[in-house]
Amino acid sequence: MKLIKLKESDNALVGIVVTFLLIGLIVSVISIVQTVYIPKWMGQTESEHMDEVADQFAQLKSAIDIQGVIGSNQPTHTSISTISTAITLGSRELPFLMSTRAFGSLNILPDTSFRVVIHDKYGRISDNSSAIIQYSSSNTYFLDQSYIYEGGAVILSQYQGDIILTKPTFSVIRENNVSISFTIIKISKVGGKGSISGYGTYPIQTEYSGNESSIINNVSDITISTKYQNAWSLFINGTLINGGLEYAIDYTMDSSNEGDVKVTFTNSIPVTLNLQLIKIAAQIAPGWVENTKG
């Protein structure tokens, strides 16, 4: 009888040990998945979301460009359709284990956020400012990024710096003189919301509201006021060089601590600027933007 009881006791003890070992193995596997694989999976998800937002901002620029082209070539009384572009603020968490949902914010920042000031050699000034549309991520696993629609350009900004992803309409041709064409998209917030945050998908409604054109002869300098000096400096400098101008001979560039990028032309060759201002009304919310033509 004692032998039988001893065997039963040993079997019970082995069962308890096996149970604890299985629990320990399960906990170890979950811990490895949670600390190693979840960050990788979520980092990939957040990276894919950033690519999605980049594509959505490219669609936003395309929509505004189409509105500008159609509006500029239509009679002033012609109605131009409102276009809605969806922006996804955040990514979803995993449906299992522990993960954190990514969030984001979308804002139409004040009308003075972007500014272009042009002087001719006689001191006359052309001064144009615009709001900007900005998305900022709040990621947990992937690098935070901002996408900005500013003056007709789409800019990517992160802590290492910023760069223009989609170029504005700015071209340079050098022949007997220098001819520059610059189209500035002037964004103005109307009605509805100017900011929203969270993780859903929200539309930006845009509508063409007018345009102005002017030709400025004997341009002496162009100053762009922006938070994204590096992006604009690289773009403007590269465009001028590709157009046949030489740095330090035909022009110089300076960046100030106040956020200005200034191009100063020398007296080596006359500079003519064909400036077009496209006015776009925008709001963040479902519904139609009020008509602001006129």
Order of alpha helices (4+ residues) and beta strands (2+ residues): alpha-alpha-beta-beta-beta-beta-beta-beta-beta-beta-beta-beta-beta-alpha-beta-beta-beta
